[in-house]
Amino acid sequence: MKERNTRLKLIKRLIKNNRIESQEELLGHLLKEGYEVTQATLSRDLKLLKVGKVSDGQSGYVYTLPSEESREENEQIFVQDFLRGYVSIEWNSSTVVIKTFGGQANSVANAIDNMNMEEILGTVAGDNCIFACLKDGVTGEDFMKSLKEHIPDLDD
């Protein structure tokens, strides 16, 4: 995971400091820095970082990062979605089960996914229940601690 976090920081730095128009160009910059990644991995990284493309005002489009203000606004929306939809949280050694109000599981799972919590591999949502698969060595208590860092108002 450390390599991924380091790569994400590098991608942010490259986008901030260079005029990058394409994934191919960004892949070239990464390669120069010693990171050989696939286009699919880079695409996931860009989605995770919420990188967008904006007109450069001249002849094309360049990659851009969301502003800190925009990121905080989006995070607040996800927190509200989570709090509005969840009912209870339980876990065992490898899975967290989050029960939601009917029809709210997708919104709550989307909120969790967008919090980019390193403790989980992913989520699966039904109508009123979400399964979050924990990474090896992560406990339900670890998950809850991280979740409360994102959502301080979360009830126990």
Protein Blocks (a to p, Z undefined) as FASTA:
>chain_A
ZZmmmmmmmmmmmmmmpccfbfklmmmmmmmnopacdfklmmmmmmmnopacddehlamc
cdddddfklmmmmmmmmmmmmmmmpmbdcddfkbccddddehilmmmmmmmmmnopakbg
bdcddfkoccddddehiafklmmmmmmmmmmmlcZZ
